[in-house]
Amino acid sequence: MSNLHSDDARAAARLVGIPIQATPAGQGELLLRGTVTESGWRSLAGLIIDATRIWVVGVMPQPLVEALQREVEAMAEPRLPDIEYYTPRSELALNLGRELHCYVNRWQAGYMGLRNLVNAAHGQRARGELARVEHRHFGTGISALSFNCLLHVVVNDGSARSIMLSELLEDGDHPDHIAQVLPSSDAGLNDYLERLRRDGKPIRLREVRCRGMENPTSGEVEPDRLRIGELVPLGGVSRNPNLLRPISIVVVRCHSPAGLEVLLKRRTPLTDTDDFGKLSLLSARVQEVDVASALGATVSPSEESDIAALEDLWLAAGSPHPFVLPAEAFRLAARREVSLTLGLHVELDRFERKGFHLVQHESESVQLAFMVFTLDLVRSGQLDELRVALSRGPNLVRVLAPDLYNDEGQLNRLLRQRRKWLTKACFSDDSEVLDDSSGH
């Protein structure tokens, strides 16, 4: 008669898609070890989708977030189980310093990726009047450099399976992971999860809002006039409708045998807030962490109020009057977006500033302050950044620059509203540096 524990463990290994390597683990159980491959990430995503509840402890690896995105996108009615995410507190993860920014990016990829997934599924359920998805983000005292991830998955029959994803210390930007199925008889695991639930604190990421400007199309506006007005929860609503939202735009360009190409992103509910299905340039809201990094300051704890966090930034800047948004914050936001969307580590000096625009959002009483950069991808026999980026998934589209406006209806508002300026400044080999808020 076969050993039931062994059969269950081997079935788990087949599900996760990892090679079997058995090691005695006490009481007849086996531990399964193996490097997680692309098929393994897909299998793990399927395991999560089919669960009734999961706990995620640590930092969810970006390949797993992307595999989950693909699974959810393929569903007629997006659905996720109840999720509790226990990750290093934001002030620990975001205050690592510039030399460790790849870890900051990976923490944000896990946090924001999972949050976007749940928000998309919740929005679909709300439209269908289904039950609300429970998704709770908690920060813990986990070491900021611990990027391992524990998945505790509860399935329909009430049984649970725990899988440890341990990071190999090799590549800070794109590490490999080892998967290990933990013994189901580990009585201390539930106690550990209960301690996390009891001691965890909510996480609070903040974005920057600046004071609104009069005559936004006067052509005389300079970005150094952006005065920081407040911090608000990331993706939240400002308390003051007259404040504007600073955003970094990245025009990702490359060359091919056919000529100059532009890499666009197809917007989806899993990564964006509007213009779903449209093609857009890469964009990122300027966050508290970008300003803090530009000032050499630290991010305030989540339990601090938004007002206290703003005062901390102001004090770090030397208590200036007026408190102007550092221009480098735009570049830092641009680099984060390139890392999260394209999987590329890019030095700040590769972002070439092209222009600054103020645009009135037609559906909101808010101005959008766009700082536009170009980024030229490296293509060589040793490194082809375009192929690295395209390997991220099907939502990236390469378009020949002269053909970009052949089907203008598929483009988002910024590409349409600033067509003439973008064509001259960004979509030709002799693009110029043009600071022009009028767009004419």
Buried (B, 14 or more C-beta within 10 A) or exposed (E): EEEEBEEBBBEBBEBBBBEEEBEEBEEEBBBBBBEBBEEBBBBBBBBBBBBEBBBBBBBBBBBBBBBBBBBBBEEEEBBBBBBBBBBBBBBBBBBBEEEBBBBBBBBBBBBBBBBBBBBBBBEBBEEEEEEEBEBBBBBBEBEBEBBBBBBBBBBEEEEBBBBBBBBEEEEBBBBBBBBBBBBBEBEEBEEBBEEBEEEBBEBBBBBBBBBBBEEBBEEEBEBEBBBBBBBBEBEBEBEEEEBBBBBBBBBBBBEEEEEBBBBBBBBBBBBBEEBBEBBBBBBBBBBBBBBBBBBEBBBBBBEBEBEEBBBBBBEBBEEEEEBBBBBBBBBBBBBBBBBBBBBBBBEEEBBBBBBBBBBEEEEEEBBBBBBBBBBBBBEEEEEBBBEBBBEBBEBBBBBBBBEBBEEEEBBBBBBEBBBEBBBBBBBBEEBEEBBBBBBE
